[in-house]
Amino acid sequence: MILVPIKKLSGAKQRLASVLSPEQRAELARAMFKDVCAALSEVPGCPTVAVVTNDASATRLARQCGFEIIRDEENLGESEAIALATLEAEKRGAEFTLVLPADIPLVTADEIAMVLAAAPEQGTVLVRAGDGRGTNAILRRPANLFPCKFGNDSFLPHRAAARATGLPVVVLDGVAGIGLDIDRPEDLEALLAVPIETRTQRLLREWKVGRGTAAG
């Protein structure tokens, strides 16, 4: 089962407050989530996708895509929300969990398929964030192999936890779409520098965000 956590859009992306209004941050989060959902919908033979949220707009979009919903009634932090969702995935008979964030708008169906194909019979696949410090995808088989603890420097602890299981650990570096999560103003500039056209990029270009320009 693929798990995609997304918090309430109304409070999204606080670290972009210097360049985007609250309304723009909510719209940005929605656009990024749509890009992630589009990629997931194009994965050949995609396993079950469950969106972990209590946001009404995200719930509607997920259902339009045919995804399941795992309710995060308390709008938990990412680590806590994934812990809750992992238990629910086990109850639903999931053999593995792949955690993908909702703020990686450049992710492609091919990248997701690559992560799934890299999974050992038992063990872990980790995709390192572009900054080398964070973890932007975690596949665990069995589904609850070890706890996920997300944050700015989560990669090394995740790798250590995966190795401590004694099972194989596959690390994927250089996965550009999964690697770029959008949290800071400089991430917006990195996103706009990529010569493709996602919903998120179109939105930012309409707002004339990037290259040090604040939104009006």
BELUR-V921905 format. One record per residue. N is the residue number from 1. PSI is psi in degrees with one decimal (* if undefined). OMEGA is omega in whole degrees, -180 to 180 (none if undefined). D_CENTER is the distance of its C-alpha to the mean C-alpha in Angstrom with 1 decimal. Layout:
n = [N/N]
psi = [PSI/PSI]
omega = [OMEGA/OMEGA]
d_center = [D_CENTER/D_CENTER]
This chain:
n = [1/2/3/4/5/6/7/8/9/10/11/12/13/14/15/16/17/18/19/20/21/22/23/24/25/26/27/28/29/30/31/32/33/34/35/36/37/38/39/40/41/42/43/44/45/46/47/48/49/50/51/52/53/54/55/56/57/58/59/60/61/62/63/64/65/66/67/68/69/70/71/72/73/74/75/76/77/78/79/80/81/82/83/84/85/86/87/88/89/90/91/92/93/94/95/96/97/98/99/100/101/102/103/104/105/106/107/108/109/110/111/112/113/114/115/116/117/118/119/120/121/122/123/124/125/126/127/128/129/130/131/132/133/134/135/136/137/138/139/140/141/142/143/144/145/146/147/148/149/150/151/152/153/154/155/156/157/158/159/160/161/162/163/164/165/166/167/168/169/170/171/172/173/174/175/176/177/178/179/180/181/182/183/184/185/186/187/188/189/190/191/192/193/194/195/196/197/198/199/200/201/202/203/204/205/206/207/208/209/210/211/212/213/214/215/216]
psi = [134.9/128.0/126.9/102.4/137.7/123.3/177.3/129.4/-27.2/-20.1/22.6/149.7/55.5/-28.5/-3.4/12.6/-22.9/-17.2/-14.7/142.5/165.0/-39.9/-39.9/-38.9/-39.4/-42.2/-38.1/-46.8/-38.5/-42.7/-42.6/-42.5/-39.9/-40.4/-42.0/-43.9/-40.0/-43.2/-45.0/-38.0/-18.6/0.7/121.8/130.8/32.9/133.4/176.0/134.9/130.9/125.0/129.2/105.2/165.0/17.4/129.2/-42.1/-44.2/-37.7/-44.6/-46.0/-43.7/-42.6/-34.4/-31.5/-3.8/16.8/156.8/164.4/132.0/115.7/126.0/80.3/-29.6/5.5/55.2/165.7/165.6/-45.3/-44.4/-39.2/-39.6/-34.7/-45.3/-46.7/-34.2/-42.1/-40.5/-38.6/-41.3/-42.8/-32.8/4.9/20.2/133.1/-24.2/166.0/137.3/114.2/123.2/135.9/161.6/4.1/40.2/74.1/-14.0/1.7/144.7/160.2/-37.2/-38.8/-43.7/-43.5/-36.3/-42.8/-45.2/-41.0/-25.9/-9.4/128.4/166.9/-39.0/137.2/-150.6/145.9/129.5/133.6/117.1/141.3/160.3/-27.4/-3.0/-5.8/-38.5/177.0/118.6/-3.9/138.8/121.4/126.9/129.2/112.9/169.5/-31.6/44.4/-39.7/159.2/143.8/132.9/95.3/157.2/-178.1/-28.1/50.3/-15.0/-51.1/-44.1/-38.9/-42.8/-40.7/-42.8/-40.3/-43.2/-33.2/-18.7/-17.7/3.5/163.2/144.9/120.1/125.4/125.0/117.8/159.9/21.8/92.7/-44.3/-47.7/-32.0/-22.5/100.7/149.2/107.2/-32.4/160.6/-36.8/-25.2/-34.2/-41.5/-39.4/-39.2/-45.6/-19.5/-12.8/125.4/56.4/-177.8/92.4/169.9/-43.2/-43.8/-42.0/-40.9/-46.9/-36.6/-36.1/-37.7/-8.2/44.3/142.4/169.5/39.2/8.7/122.9/151.8/147.1/*]
omega = [176/-178/179/179/175/-178/179/-177/-177/179/-171/165/-179/-178/175/-176/-179/-178/-177/175/177/-180/178/179/177/179/177/180/179/180/179/179/178/178/178/179/179/179/179/-178/-177/-180/179/179/-175/175/179/175/176/177/-175/-171/164/178/-175/-179/178/179/180/-179/-180/-180/176/179/-179/-180/175/178/168/-173/173/-171/-174/-179/-173/170/-173/-179/-179/179/179/176/177/-177/179/177/179/178/177/179/-179/175/-179/177/179/170/172/-180/176/178/-179/-176/177/-170/179/-179/179/177/-180/179/179/178/179/178/180/-178/-179/-173/174/179/169/180/-166/165/177/173/-177/175/-178/180/179/-174/-176/178/-175/170/177/172/180/175/4/-169/-176/-173/176/-179/173/179/-173/180/-176/-178/-172/-171/-177/175/178/179/178/179/179/180/-179/178/-177/-180/-177/178/178/178/178/176/176/176/-162/-177/178/-174/-176/172/-170/-180/-172/179/-180/175/177/179/178/179/-177/179/-179/-172/170/-172/174/175/-177/179/179/-179/-179/178/175/-180/-177/177/178/-178/176/-178/177/178/178/none]
d_center = [13.8/10.1/8.5/5.9/7.0/8.3/11.4/14.6/14.4/17.9/16.9/13.8/13.6/16.9/17.0/17.5/20.6/23.0/22.1/20.9/22.5/20.8/21.1/19.6/16.5/16.1/16.7/14.3/11.4/12.8/13.1/9.6/8.6/11.6/10.8/7.6/10.2/12.9/11.5/11.0/14.5/16.0/15.3/18.9/19.5/15.9/15.9/15.4/12.1/12.0/10.3/10.9/12.7/16.2/15.8/18.3/17.0/13.5/15.6/18.0/15.6/13.9/17.5/18.7/16.3/17.8/14.9/15.8/15.3/15.2/16.8/15.8/19.2/19.2/16.0/15.2/13.4/10.0/12.2/14.7/12.6/11.3/14.9/16.2/14.0/15.0/18.5/18.3/16.9/19.9/22.2/21.1/22.0/18.8/19.8/16.4/12.9/9.8/6.8/3.4/1.0/3.9/5.5/5.8/8.9/10.8/9.1/12.0/13.3/15.3/12.6/11.0/14.7/15.5/13.2/14.8/18.1/18.0/17.8/21.1/23.2/22.3/20.1/16.8/14.6/12.8/11.1/12.1/10.8/13.3/15.3/16.0/15.4/11.8/9.7/6.4/7.0/9.8/12.1/15.1/18.3/19.9/17.1/18.0/19.1/18.3/16.5/13.1/13.8/11.2/12.7/14.0/15.9/14.1/14.5/18.3/18.3/15.8/18.0/21.0/20.0/19.2/22.6/24.4/23.9/26.2/24.2/22.9/19.9/18.5/16.8/15.4/15.9/16.1/13.2/13.2/10.6/7.7/9.7/9.9/7.7/10.1/11.9/15.5/18.2/18.4/14.8/16.1/19.1/17.2/15.3/18.7/20.4/18.7/21.3/19.4/19.0/15.8/16.0/14.5/17.0/19.8/19.2/19.4/22.4/24.1/23.7/24.9/22.3/22.1/24.8/25.5/26.2/25.3/24.7/27.8]
